[in-house]
Amino acid sequence: MSRERWSSRYIFLFAAVGSAVGLGNVWKFPYLAYKYGGGAFLIPYLVALIVLGIPILAMEFAIGQKMQSGAIKSFADIHKRASGIGLAAIFAGFVVVVYYSAVMAWSFIYLFKSFASDLPWCNDSKSYFFNDVLHISPSVGEIGGIGLPIFLALILVWVSIYFSIWKGVKSVGAVVKVTMPLPVILLVVLFIRGITLDGSGAGIAAYLYPDFSALADTDIWLAGISQIFFSLSLGFGIMIAYASYNKSDQNVFGDAVFTAVADSAIGIFSGFVVFSILGYMAYETGASVSDVTTSGPGLAFVVFPKALSLMPWAGFFSVLFFITLLTLGIDSAFSLVEAVNTAVKDKYPHLTLAKISLYTCVLAFLLGLIFITEAGLYYLDIVDHFITYYGLVLVGLAEVIFIGWYYKADNMRQFINSVSGFKLGPWFNVLLKYIIPLLLLIILSDNLRREFVSNYEGYPDWALRIGWGILAIQIILALSFSFRKNKK
């Protein structure tokens, strides 16, 4: 049977950009820019984009497109012992989508509540999120139960994911026609509204005002490198799987540049949206911008809802904001599942995509129940910390070392040049063999250094062992899978 194909190059790019652009573009990048020197943060961020982001993305696109397979089979076809690299990538992506779906469930609850005549978080958005939505327990050791609203919301999330990927690239292509441009349009609408608000100028100034002295601090460079690596969906096997459905002569480097630049541009633009509204919130409450600025779930589900509730037409703009979060999240979520499905389909071609999708979604739903318990936020935080800061970095490191040294960076460069308009020079070999592995090793060592200074977020040792355990499972599975393949 011939391999499925995207209906057009543009649909592939929509899918790739949709996967890369996720919730982190809204709730993490703006905060990092504010924290690390404002406009000065763009310097290490853009350097990392050119030196690390685009080359690795081009490499992953090239692997999938040349081998015409998902991550596991692609690496196995290069060398049977390398199949474990692909499995490690798929494992990391699957773990992420299991807890990522819980965040989307929160978004569904907020979206439904946004249609109420009085927004329930108007008076105390923090209490509403932690007590009414999460019913959060006092500690990680008290798991508690599962509320019906969030349980139903999680079901809705997985039903949405299933029907996005049950027909493979055919259904994904149809969905991304809506879910990729829609959040961009909604961000533009929110930006237009944001800049008309009192105090928005102060918020944007706080976001952009450059502190070039921050460039002397290694933290700003590490933050820029980390954000680029995590934002582009690298190390998940997603981009390898997506590119495997391209024609073998599609412009790899052009696709990588477009995807990476689009992801970065949306992240930078999201900062204007976020800080214009945070500036308004600071103005209305008599606080400073620094007092209302945070990142992660606290920004999306505490600070931003409160800011929206202070605006005229609060319900309408709340609806827009949470639709934006959901459409940003759904592309990233189903791309992670699609990477799993592609790998399974490569191994068991007789299985239908609908059946593979059903098994994957049901398994992920069941595993994800822990993240919607009353202690779910704690477990989400721990697992996310270990799988992103260690699991993904290890996969990325293994990929570039294997391709750069075993497959040979020059072979990869020649393939990319054979299908791309822009020709890569020998500098690409240097990046893949030396510079990128060194940068990833620096990130990994810095994360480990911080780990041994103090327990992450003050969690008890037994809770952190869960994170280390998941990381150990990823490594053991990868090694044993490669060994098993080698026995054949």
C-alpha positions as a printed NumPy array, in Angstrom:
array([[  0.   ,   0.   ,   0.   ],
       [  1.244,   3.487,  -0.871],
       [  1.794,   5.872,   2.019],
       [ -0.819,   8.492,   2.778],
       [ -0.041,  12.051,   1.675],
       [ -1.011,  15.496,   2.875],
       [ -3.468,  17.064,   0.471],
       [ -1.024,  19.942,  -0.081],
       [  2.205,  21.403,   1.245],
       [  0.219,  24.182,   2.901],
       [ -1.804,  21.695,   4.925],
       [  1.428,  20.046,   6.092],
       [  2.76 ,  23.454,   7.152],
       [ -0.507,  24.219,   8.947],
       [ -0.168,  20.927,  10.833],
       [  3.512,  21.488,  11.668],
       [  2.96 ,  25.072,  12.832],
       [ -0.136,  23.993,  14.747],
       [  1.888,  21.364,  16.581],
       [  4.686,  23.794,  17.403],
       [  2.409,  26.625,  18.512],
       [  0.881,  25.582,  21.815],
       [ -0.071,  26.919,  25.198],
       [  3.564,  27.764,  25.934],
       [  3.469,  30.492,  23.298],
       [  0.838,  32.282,  25.364],
       [  1.711,  31.478,  28.951],
       [  5.489,  30.955,  28.898],
       [  7.279,  32.975,  26.21 ],
       [  5.882,  36.4  ,  27.24 ],
       [  6.821,  35.767,  30.867],
       [ 10.356,  34.66 ,  29.953],
       [ 10.834,  37.781,  27.85 ],
       [  9.626,  39.967,  30.719],
       [ 11.765,  38.137,  33.272],
       [ 14.957,  38.063,  31.222],
       [ 15.608,  41.569,  30.012],
       [ 12.483,  42.431,  28.013],
       [ 13.426,  43.154,  24.414],
       [ 16.98 ,  42.018,  25.159],
       [ 15.662,  38.462,  25.527],
       [ 14.991,  38.416,  21.783],
       [ 18.733,  38.337,  21.12 ],
       [ 19.492,  34.933,  22.741],
       [ 16.062,  33.691,  21.638],
       [ 16.676,  34.46 ,  17.957],
       [ 20.272,  33.217,  18.134],
       [ 18.941,  29.925,  19.538],
       [ 16.313,  29.823,  16.78 ],
       [ 19.009,  30.018,  14.095],
       [ 21.703,  27.901,  15.743],
       [ 19.547,  25.175,  17.323],
       [ 15.852,  25.359,  16.443],
       [ 15.879,  25.487,  12.646],
       [ 18.737,  22.949,  12.19 ],
       [ 17.13 ,  20.307,  14.457],
       [ 13.717,  20.883,  12.901],
       [ 15.197,  20.535,   9.41 ],
       [ 16.926,  17.335,  10.568],
       [ 13.671,  15.839,  11.9  ],
       [ 11.735,  16.833,   8.763],
       [ 14.504,  15.28 ,   6.646],
       [ 14.506,  12.016,   8.627],
       [ 10.762,  11.514,   8.197],
       [ 10.671,  12.625,   4.57 ],
       [ 13.67 ,  10.557,   3.458],
       [ 12.747,   7.393,   5.363],
       [  8.971,   7.763,   4.74 ],
       [  8.267,   6.382,   8.215],
       [  7.52 ,   7.424,  11.777],
       [ 10.223,   7.954,  14.383],
       [ 10.811,   4.327,  15.431],
       [ 11.003,   2.817,  11.944],
       [ 12.987,   5.75 ,  10.554],
       [ 15.783,   5.332,  13.079],
       [ 15.611,   1.524,  12.795],
       [ 15.986,   1.741,   9.011],
       [ 19.154,   3.799,   9.47 ],
       [ 20.488,   1.346,  12.051],
       [ 18.562,  -1.327,  13.914],
       [ 20.128,  -0.349,  17.239],
       [ 18.846,   3.2  ,  16.861],
       [ 15.184,   2.228,  17.033],
       [ 15.255,   3.005,  20.751],
       [ 15.789,   6.698,  19.978],
       [ 12.491,   6.75 ,  18.134],
       [ 10.762,   4.855,  20.93 ],
       [ 12.123,   7.3  ,  23.531],
       [ 10.698,  10.188,  21.491],
       [  7.287,   8.537,  21.16 ],
       [  7.241,   7.7  ,  24.872],
       [  7.993,  11.308,  25.83 ],
       [  5.254,  12.622,  23.569],
       [  2.709,  10.145,  24.875],
       [  3.44 ,  11.055,  28.499],
       [  3.079,  14.744,  27.671],
       [ -0.295,  14.359,  25.953],
       [ -1.603,  12.328,  28.909],
       [ -1.234,  15.317,  31.255],
       [ -1.634,  18.019,  28.58 ],
       [ -5.205,  16.82 ,  28.128],
       [ -5.944,  17.757,  31.744],
       [ -5.011,  21.369,  30.983],
       [ -7.366,  21.319,  28.023],
       [-10.099,  19.963,  30.316],
       [ -9.645,  23.026,  32.55 ],
       [ -9.996,  25.192,  29.439],
       [-13.279,  23.523,  28.511],
       [-14.682,  24.219,  31.981],
       [-13.7  ,  27.882,  31.738],
       [-15.138,  28.136,  28.233],
       [-18.515,  26.799,  29.357],
       [-18.538,  29.1  ,  32.385],
       [-17.719,  32.095,  30.17 ],
       [-21.256,  31.97 ,  28.812],
       [-22.724,  32.628,  32.285],
       [-24.299,  36.019,  32.902],
       [-21.862,  36.575,  35.778],
       [-18.385,  35.129,  35.441],
       [-17.837,  32.895,  38.494],
       [-14.207,  34.005,  38.926],
       [-14.958,  37.737,  39.105],
       [-14.444,  38.104,  42.855],
       [-11.599,  35.691,  43.48 ],
       [-10.076,  34.075,  40.386],
       [ -7.422,  32.253,  42.398],
       [ -9.941,  30.609,  44.703],
       [-12.159,  29.697,  41.752],
       [ -9.323,  27.915,  39.917],
       [ -7.823,  26.048,  42.848],
       [-10.969,  25.337,  44.87 ],
       [-13.877,  25.234,  42.417],
       [-12.187,  23.787,  39.314],
       [ -9.311,  21.715,  40.714],
       [-10.616,  21.127,  44.273],
       [ -6.923,  20.999,  45.043],
       [ -5.775,  18.934,  48.009],
       [ -3.393,  20.295,  50.667],
       [ -0.451,  18.198,  49.459],
       [  0.787,  15.808,  46.796],
       [  0.25 ,  12.896,  49.182],
       [ -3.523,  13.456,  49.391],
       [ -4.855,  12.331,  46.019],
       [ -8.563,  12.78 ,  46.767],
       [-11.334,  12.135,  44.283],
       [-12.37 ,  13.304,  40.816],
       [-15.098,  15.874,  40.274],
       [-17.793,  15.168,  37.682],
       [-17.322,  18.408,  35.661],
       [-13.613,  17.871,  35.092],
       [-14.158,  14.165,  34.374],
       [-16.694,  15.001,  31.676],
       [-14.41 ,  17.722,  30.327],
       [-11.568,  15.214,  30.   ],
       [-13.847,  12.855,  28.073],
       [-14.724,  15.739,  25.751],
       [-11.026,  16.452,  25.219],
       [-10.28 ,  12.893,  24.164],
       [-13.35 ,  12.647,  21.947],
       [-12.118,  15.819,  20.205],
       [ -8.618,  14.397,  19.814],
       [ -9.922,  11.066,  18.52 ],
       [-12.035,  12.622,  15.772],
       [ -9.1  ,  14.838,  14.808],
       [ -6.801,  11.9  ,  14.063],
       [ -8.989,   8.842,  13.44 ],
       [ -8.475,   9.056,   9.675],
       [ -4.809,   9.997,   9.839],
       [ -3.569,  12.906,   7.752],
       [ -6.943,  13.153,   6.048],
       [ -8.776,  14.118,   9.237],
       [ -5.797,  16.044,  10.64 ],
       [ -5.619,  18.058,   7.429],
       [ -9.302,  18.932,   7.649],
       [ -9.027,  19.98 ,  11.302],
       [ -5.905,  22.146,  10.986],
       [ -7.57 ,  24.243,   8.314],
       [ -9.578,  25.662,  11.212],
       [ -7.516,  25.116,  14.35 ],
       [ -4.275,  26.619,  13.039],
       [ -5.485,  30.018,  11.719],
       [ -8.331,  30.455,  14.228],
       [ -6.197,  31.117,  17.345],
       [ -4.088,  33.591,  15.373],
       [ -7.231,  35.461,  14.347],
       [ -8.515,  35.416,  17.924],
       [ -5.167,  36.677,  19.231],
       [ -5.401,  39.581,  16.784],
       [ -8.893,  40.389,  18.063],
       [ -7.709,  40.226,  21.682],
       [ -4.704,  42.402,  20.804],
       [ -6.889,  45.07 ,  19.191],
       [ -9.071,  45.087,  22.275],
       [ -6.064,  45.048,  24.583],
       [ -4.321,  48.106,  23.16 ],
       [ -7.505,  50.178,  23.507],
       [ -7.517,  49.644,  27.277],
       [ -6.12 ,  52.07 ,  29.854],
       [ -2.703,  50.997,  31.062],
       [ -1.992,  48.763,  28.071],
       [  0.961,  50.918,  27.036],
       [  2.64 ,  50.415,  30.387],
       [  2.164,  46.67 ,  30.107],
       [  3.665,  46.51 ,  26.611],
       [  6.543,  48.745,  27.709],
       [  7.293,  46.356,  30.575],
       [  7.271,  43.473,  28.081],
       [  9.56 ,  45.098,  25.537],
       [ 11.812,  47.535,  27.412],
       [ 15.307,  46.113,  26.88 ],
       [ 17.741,  45.559,  29.711],
       [ 20.897,  44.72 ,  27.8  ],
       [ 22.835,  44.165,  31.012],
       [ 20.847,  40.903,  31.345],
       [ 22.83 ,  39.513,  28.399],
       [ 25.804,  39.088,  30.695],
       [ 23.835,  36.524,  32.739],
       [ 24.043,  32.916,  31.528],
       [ 20.435,  32.338,  32.648],
       [ 19.025,  34.459,  29.816],
       [ 20.911,  32.388,  27.231],
       [ 19.828,  29.107,  28.789],
       [ 16.23 ,  30.355,  28.875],
       [ 16.358,  31.294,  25.181],
       [ 17.837,  27.944,  24.149],
       [ 15.369,  25.985,  26.283],
       [ 12.337,  27.881,  25.023],
       [ 13.267,  27.301,  21.387],
       [ 13.869,  23.592,  21.941],
       [ 10.639,  22.988,  23.865],
       [  8.452,  25.252,  21.739],
       [  9.119,  23.623,  18.364],
       [  7.855,  20.138,  19.328],
       [ 11.365,  18.741,  18.927],
       [ 12.208,  15.338,  20.359],
       [  8.62 ,  14.038,  20.311],
       [  8.726,  12.22 ,  16.99 ],
       [  5.919,  14.515,  15.789],
       [  7.823,  16.311,  13.06 ],
       [  9.343,  13.042,  11.83 ],
       [  5.862,  11.495,  11.592],
       [  4.307,  14.528,   9.892],
       [  7.148,  14.823,   7.354],
       [  6.858,  11.124,   6.509],
       [  3.594,  11.938,   4.725],
       [  5.317,  14.435,   2.422],
       [  6.563,  13.642,  -1.04 ],
       [ 10.236,  12.692,  -0.909],
       [ 11.315,  15.818,  -2.823],
       [  9.506,  18.485,  -0.77 ],
       [ 11.52 ,  21.545,   0.311],
       [ 12.782,  20.453,   3.745],
       [ 14.748,  23.536,   4.721],
       [ 12.051,  25.926,   3.519],
       [  9.465,  24.039,   5.578],
       [ 11.709,  24.149,   8.658],
       [ 12.316,  27.895,   8.363],
       [  8.63 ,  28.655,   7.828],
       [  7.516,  26.503,  10.771],
       [ 10.15 ,  27.842,  13.18 ],
       [  9.667,  31.485,  12.235],
       [  5.872,  31.207,  12.413],
       [  6.084,  29.633,  15.872],
       [  8.424,  32.355,  17.136],
       [  6.39 ,  35.159,  15.567],
       [  3.193,  33.928,  17.23 ],
       [  5.003,  33.671,  20.575],
       [  6.323,  37.23 ,  20.286],
       [  2.924,  38.543,  19.197],
       [  1.244,  36.72 ,  22.087],
       [  3.396,  38.819,  24.4  ],
       [  1.716,  41.972,  23.123],
       [ -1.702,  40.436,  23.776],
       [ -0.813,  39.223,  27.259],
       [  0.953,  42.35 ,  28.468],
       [ -1.537,  44.823,  27.039],
       [ -4.223,  43.143,  29.146],
       [ -1.92 ,  42.716,  32.167],
       [ -1.144,  46.432,  31.915],
       [ -4.865,  47.147,  32.04 ],
       [ -5.288,  44.872,  35.052],
       [ -2.447,  46.648,  36.856],
       [ -4.056,  50.011,  36.053],
       [ -7.495,  48.929,  37.266],
       [ -6.264,  47.368,  40.496],
       [ -3.656,  50.001,  41.321],
       [ -0.864,  47.421,  41.214],
       [  2.353,  47.347,  39.223],
       [  2.789,  45.199,  36.138],
       [  5.285,  43.039,  38.045],
       [  2.643,  42.34 ,  40.699],
       [  0.241,  40.781,  38.186],
       [  2.778,  39.006,  35.975],
       [  3.25 ,  35.249,  36.2  ],
       [  3.488,  32.278,  33.837],
       [  2.002,  28.844,  33.279],
       [ -1.445,  27.859,  34.571],
       [ -1.397,  30.797,  36.977],
       [ -1.39 ,  33.224,  34.051],
       [ -3.989,  31.388,  31.938],
       [ -6.422,  30.4  ,  34.682],
       [ -5.965,  32.959,  37.454],
       [ -4.478,  36.256,  36.277],
       [ -5.92 ,  36.443,  32.772],
       [ -9.489,  35.481,  33.739],
       [ -9.378,  38.152,  36.445],
       [ -8.132,  40.73 ,  33.949],
       [-10.839,  39.765,  31.457],
       [-13.503,  40.025,  34.152],
       [-12.557,  43.689,  34.661],
       [-13.189,  44.525,  31.018],
       [-16.417,  45.601,  29.37 ],
       [-17.949,  42.649,  27.491],
       [-16.036,  40.384,  29.866],
       [-17.965,  37.236,  28.946],
       [-17.424,  37.722,  25.217],
       [-13.684,  38.201,  25.531],
       [-13.435,  35.315,  27.985],
       [-15.057,  33.08 ,  25.373],
       [-12.532,  34.274,  22.787],
       [ -9.599,  33.692,  25.121],
       [-10.523,  30.146,  26.094],
       [-11.365,  29.184,  22.513],
       [ -7.862,  30.459,  21.719],
       [ -6.355,  28.237,  24.414],
       [ -8.326,  25.209,  23.239],
       [ -7.449,  25.625,  19.564],
       [ -3.802,  26.167,  20.456],
       [ -3.88 ,  23.084,  22.658],
       [ -5.772,  20.706,  20.379],
       [ -3.234,  20.898,  17.524],
       [ -0.37 ,  20.12 ,  19.866],
       [ -2.335,  17.348,  21.584],
       [ -3.448,  15.429,  18.525],
       [ -0.015,  15.799,  16.915],
       [  1.454,  13.927,  19.883],
       [ -1.102,  11.157,  19.421],
       [ -0.515,  11.115,  15.669],
       [  3.197,  10.469,  16.283],
       [  2.216,   7.375,  18.291],
       [ -0.311,   6.249,  15.686],
       [  2.215,   6.587,  12.86 ],
       [  4.741,   4.435,  14.697],
       [  2.126,   1.759,  15.44 ],
       [  0.826,   1.802,  11.867],
       [  4.373,   1.366,  10.535],
       [  4.747,  -1.74 ,  12.718],
       [  1.239,  -3.154,  12.228],
       [  0.017,  -1.966,   8.797],
       [ -2.986,  -4.317,   8.917],
       [ -4.551,  -2.286,  11.753],
       [ -6.875,   0.53 ,  10.759],
       [ -6.074,   4.058,  11.87 ],
       [ -9.466,   4.315,  13.527],
       [ -8.704,   1.286,  15.711],
       [ -5.164,   2.45 ,  16.55 ],
       [ -6.494,   5.901,  17.431],
       [ -9.184,   4.43 ,  19.668],
       [ -6.721,   2.272,  21.615],
       [ -4.273,   5.147,  22.023],
       [ -6.903,   7.647,  23.143],
       [ -8.57 ,   5.275,  25.606],
       [ -5.227,   4.323,  27.158],
       [ -4.168,   7.961,  27.454],
       [ -7.535,   8.913,  28.968],
       [ -7.253,   6.207,  31.638],
       [ -3.667,   7.135,  32.494],
       [ -4.64 ,  10.794,  32.61 ],
       [ -7.211,  10.343,  35.369],
       [ -4.499,  10.879,  37.986],
       [ -4.039,  14.42 ,  36.669],
       [ -7.651,  15.407,  37.317],
       [ -7.728,  14.181,  40.907],
       [ -7.521,  16.695,  43.722],
       [ -3.723,  16.263,  43.726],
       [ -3.584,  16.244,  39.932],
       [ -1.859,  19.611,  39.573],
       [  1.041,  18.439,  41.734],
       [  1.553,  15.284,  39.678],
       [  1.217,  17.237,  36.446],
       [  3.901,  19.65 ,  37.6  ],
       [  6.299,  16.874,  38.619],
       [  5.871,  14.747,  35.478],
       [  6.082,  17.787,  33.196],
       [  9.301,  18.888,  34.883],
       [ 11.085,  15.578,  34.4  ],
       [  9.824,  14.639,  30.944],
       [ 10.503,  18.052,  29.393],
       [ 13.701,  19.08 ,  31.158],
       [ 15.304,  15.624,  30.973],
       [ 13.375,  13.224,  28.74 ],
       [ 13.091,  15.541,  25.748],
       [ 16.609,  16.92 ,  26.063],
       [ 18.016,  13.378,  26.17 ],
       [ 16.055,  12.452,  23.029],
       [ 17.262,  15.549,  21.221],
       [ 20.835,  14.839,  22.284],
       [ 20.613,  11.215,  21.121],
       [ 19.141,  12.304,  17.775],
       [ 21.821,  14.853,  16.906],
       [ 24.696,  12.647,  18.068],
       [ 23.392,   9.656,  16.086],
       [ 22.633,  11.63 ,  12.912],
       [ 25.709,  13.829,  13.2  ],
       [ 28.232,  11.082,  13.857],
       [ 26.825,   7.702,  12.724],
       [ 24.606,   8.665,   9.8  ],
       [ 27.044,  11.538,   9.135],
       [ 25.997,  15.162,   9.224],
       [ 27.235,  15.627,   5.649],
       [ 24.881,  12.9  ,   4.378],
       [ 21.981,  14.677,   6.075],
       [ 23.114,  18.018,   4.616],
       [ 23.356,  16.573,   1.113],
       [ 19.83 ,  15.17 ,   1.288],
       [ 18.409,  18.468,   2.563],
       [ 20.267,  20.375,  -0.174],
       [ 18.986,  17.961,  -2.844],
       [ 15.369,  18.919,  -2.111],
       [ 15.728,  22.515,  -0.872],
       [ 16.164,  25.83 ,  -2.658],
       [ 18.573,  27.209,  -0.057],
       [ 21.789,  25.18 ,   0.112],
       [ 23.275,  24.492,   3.532],
       [ 27.012,  24.953,   3.899],
       [ 29.534,  22.984,   5.984],
       [ 28.44 ,  25.088,   8.963],
       [ 25.421,  22.78 ,   9.24 ],
       [ 27.77 ,  19.848,   9.897],
       [ 29.529,  21.81 ,  12.645],
       [ 26.203,  22.689,  14.273],
       [ 24.905,  19.125,  14.181],
       [ 28.108,  17.449,  15.367],
       [ 29.463,  19.905,  17.899],
       [ 27.491,  23.051,  18.71 ],
       [ 23.997,  21.625,  19.217],
       [ 25.122,  18.621,  21.315],
       [ 27.165,  21.005,  23.465],
       [ 24.177,  23.333,  23.968],
       [ 21.902,  20.432,  24.922],
       [ 24.521,  19.088,  27.323],
       [ 24.753,  22.527,  28.936],
       [ 20.955,  22.616,  29.38 ],
       [ 20.989,  19.099,  30.83 ],
       [ 23.839,  19.804,  33.241],
       [ 22.301,  23.081,  34.376],
       [ 18.998,  21.324,  35.075],
       [ 20.809,  18.627,  37.055],
       [ 22.749,  21.229,  39.005],
       [ 19.52 ,  22.94 ,  40.049],
       [ 18.018,  19.548,  40.93 ],
       [ 20.666,  18.815,  43.524],
       [ 20.682,  22.298,  45.022],
       [ 17.145,  21.817,  46.33 ],
       [ 14.077,  19.649,  45.723],
       [ 12.055,  20.891,  42.774],
       [  9.294,  23.163,  44.109],
       [  9.888,  21.703,  47.574],
       [  8.209,  18.382,  46.752],
       [  9.079,  15.449,  49.05 ],
       [ 11.67 ,  12.939,  47.862],
       [  9.119,  10.175,  47.29 ],
       [  7.095,  12.387,  44.928],
       [ 10.15 ,  13.356,  42.9  ],
       [ 11.042,   9.689,  42.578],
       [  7.917,   9.361,  40.433],
       [  9.474,  11.761,  37.955],
       [ 12.839,  10.011,  38.067],
       [ 11.   ,   6.698,  37.673],
       [  9.226,   7.815,  34.494],
       [ 12.553,   9.018,  33.131],
       [ 14.128,   5.656,  33.998],
       [ 11.279,   3.804,  32.232],
       [ 11.88 ,   5.892,  29.101],
       [ 15.606,   5.06 ,  29.079],
       [ 15.139,   1.361,  29.896],
       [ 12.457,   0.931,  27.216],
       [ 14.653,   2.643,  24.64 ],
       [ 17.682,   0.487,  25.424],
       [ 15.748,  -2.77 ,  25.661],
       [ 13.881,  -2.052,  22.433],
       [ 17.139,  -1.452,  20.589],
       [ 18.608,  -4.622,  22.1  ],
       [ 15.544,  -6.658,  21.098],
       [ 15.741,  -5.385,  17.555],
       [ 19.412,  -6.233,  17.461],
       [ 18.684,  -9.85 ,  18.422],
       [ 16.699, -10.476,  15.282]])
